[in-house]
Amino acid sequence: MSSNESIKTNKTTINTVYSGPSKRTTRLLSRVLSLDDFEIEAKKLLPRPIFGYISGAAENNVSRKRNRESFDDYEFLPRVLNDVSKRTTTTELFGKTYAAPFGIAPIGLSALYAYRGDIVLAKGAAQENVPMILSGTSLIRLEEVIKANPDAWFQAYLPGDDANIDALLQRVEKANFKTLVLTVDTCVPANRENNVRAGFSTPLKPSFRLLLDGILHPRWSIGTFLKTITFHGIPHFENSYAHRGAPILSPTVERDFSFRDHLNWSHVERIRKLWKGTFVIKGILNPEDARKAVEIGADGIIVSNHGGRQLDGAIAPLHALPAIVQACPNIPVMMDSGIRRGGDVIKALALGASFVFAGRPFAYASSVAGEAGVQHALGILKSEMMRNMALVGVNDVRDININEQVIPYSKRVR
Ligand SMILES: Cc1cc2nc3c(=O)[nH]c(=O)nc-3n(C[C@H](O)[C@H](O)[C@H](O)COP(=O)(O)O)c2cc1C
């Protein structure tokens, strides 16, 4: 694997040729045996506020915890002697064949915790042939990211304001994105007290504590932050609107969240009319909303509680999944929140998901080892899936079913 990136400075263009991971990265990755191992490495590398931004959730972190626990509410009921030698994880979604039924969820501020983070995620996903959703709170212009991965999807946080909606959609369409994901669980900013306690804010406010954190984490400070500023200037929120947003570091600037709480179904109808490509709604947990999304013409739904980062106490998406699949049997119902193992993917598919996404593991992977880290993370998930498909006795992801290979724990103990 090798890929190129042009670094534009004020004076010249330097063409960097990526010729695979360094020895140090290879050594580091040899210690990473599961997605959770990336979190351990990222915690060592990243300043506390930035690690806290990725790992944290809302209020008491109850939903984040339950997202993980929900997978333990189901157990495998394996079949044996099935000749599983022809198993494959390839999956079709929206007319494209992907290497696996999982992809990279939109994760904001990627270029703050990994050098050129959004491009790293985009390229890692392209190399492994899985979808990557570019976050609306990303720090690299969407026009640049799609060049790195023409199949990337774009996720928008739209305000309930027609002029801003129209302008952003026009920009995204012009850039040639084919799939739009509208996130609908963020009508107001969440109560992330833990971010405040860890010293995180957007924009980051320069402070002695932040400086000290930077000094104590030189690999991030030099390899990500200073390198970014040197070659690309202070990152800004590039893709929240059609125009450039706030810088990521500022003592005074406030981000613009206005009209987000005005967004309603009539705006979604308008978006559906304007957006000619594939339209996915992310952040649905209630079957009634899922039905509305179908009525309006959504092509897919992502059942998600935002990784527990919005409404603390919101139902775990794995538990919400069956009712939503039942409510809209004719479109792909995807899910995210808590996926960490190939076995988790199998359980979500058994409950009716067509596809799943994960967020935090790829944020950590990109920060500790860039593109190689993202590929390593995707590789781990895929090899765990392949192994577990064999162990439960299926060859094809379409053959994974509830009550055949996966049963609710409560059923067994009753
Ligand atoms: C650091 C971070 C940033 C995120 N930024 C966004 C975002 O910009 N847009 C969005 O729709 N979801 C965002 N999410 C939520 C993810 O898309 C996804 O729903 C969540 O991470 C899934 O849970 P998991 O981290 O347990 O896999 C973010 C999550 C994390 C961890």
The ligand as an SDF file (V2000), in Angstrom:
LIG
                    3D

 31 33  0  0  0  0  0  0  0  0999 V2000
  -15.0540   12.0240   18.9510 C   0  0  0  0  0  0  0  0  0  0  0  0
  -16.4140   11.8470   18.3690 C   0  0  0  0  0  0  0  0  0  0  0  0
  -16.9160   12.8070   17.5100 C   0  0  0  0  0  0  0  0  0  0  0  0
  -18.1690   12.6210   16.9300 C   0  0  0  0  0  0  0  0  0  0  0  0
  -18.6240   13.5220   16.0230 N   0  0  0  0  0  0  0  0  0  0  0  0
  -19.7810   13.2960   15.3600 C   0  0  0  0  0  0  0  0  0  0  0  0
  -20.2000   14.1480   14.3160 C   0  0  0  0  0  0  0  0  0  0  0  0
  -19.5260   15.1050   13.9800 O   0  0  0  0  0  0  0  0  0  0  0  0
  -21.3780   13.8580   13.7050 N   0  0  0  0  0  0  0  0  0  0  0  0
  -22.1590   12.8000   14.0500 C   0  0  0  0  0  0  0  0  0  0  0  0
  -23.2160   12.5680   13.4570 O   0  0  0  0  0  0  0  0  0  0  0  0
  -21.7730   11.9630   15.0380 N   0  0  0  0  0  0  0  0  0  0  0  0
  -20.6110   12.1790   15.6870 C   0  0  0  0  0  0  0  0  0  0  0  0
  -20.1940   11.3170   16.6480 N   0  0  0  0  0  0  0  0  0  0  0  0
  -21.0070   10.1270   16.9400 C   0  0  0  0  0  0  0  0  0  0  0  0
  -20.5690    8.9830   16.0310 C   0  0  0  0  0  0  0  0  0  0  0  0
  -20.8930    9.2260   14.6970 O   0  0  0  0  0  0  0  0  0  0  0  0
  -21.2160    7.6530   16.4340 C   0  0  0  0  0  0  0  0  0  0  0  0
  -22.6040    7.8230   16.4870 O   0  0  0  0  0  0  0  0  0  0  0  0
  -20.7080    7.1330   17.7720 C   0  0  0  0  0  0  0  0  0  0  0  0
  -19.3350    7.3800   17.9180 O   0  0  0  0  0  0  0  0  0  0  0  0
  -20.9510    5.6370   17.8580 C   0  0  0  0  0  0  0  0  0  0  0  0
  -20.5570    5.1660   19.0940 O   0  0  0  0  0  0  0  0  0  0  0  0
  -19.1510    4.4570   19.3890 P   0  0  0  0  0  0  0  0  0  0  0  0
  -18.1530    5.5610   19.5410 O   0  0  0  0  0  0  0  0  0  0  0  0
  -19.4100    3.7190   20.6490 O   0  0  0  0  0  0  0  0  0  0  0  0
  -18.8170    3.5640   18.2180 O   0  0  0  0  0  0  0  0  0  0  0  0
  -18.9430   11.4830   17.2530 C   0  0  0  0  0  0  0  0  0  0  0  0
  -18.4320   10.5440   18.1400 C   0  0  0  0  0  0  0  0  0  0  0  0
  -17.1860   10.7040   18.6820 C   0  0  0  0  0  0  0  0  0  0  0  0
  -16.6570    9.6430   19.6010 C   0  0  0  0  0  0  0  0  0  0  0  0
  1  2  1  0
  2  3  1  0
  2 30  2  0
  3  4  2  0
  4  5  1  0
  4 28  1  0
  5  6  2  0
  6  7  1  0
  6 13  1  0
  7  8  2  0
  7  9  1  0
  9 10  1  0
 10 11  2  0
 10 12  1  0
 12 13  2  0
 13 14  1  0
 14 15  1  0
 14 28  1  0
 15 16  1  0
 16 17  1  0
 16 18  1  0
 18 19  1  0
 18 20  1  0
 20 21  1  0
 20 22  1  0
 22 23  1  0
 23 24  1  0
 24 25  2  0
 24 26  1  0
 24 27  1  0
 28 29  2  0
 29 30  1  0
 30 31  1  0
M  END
$$$$
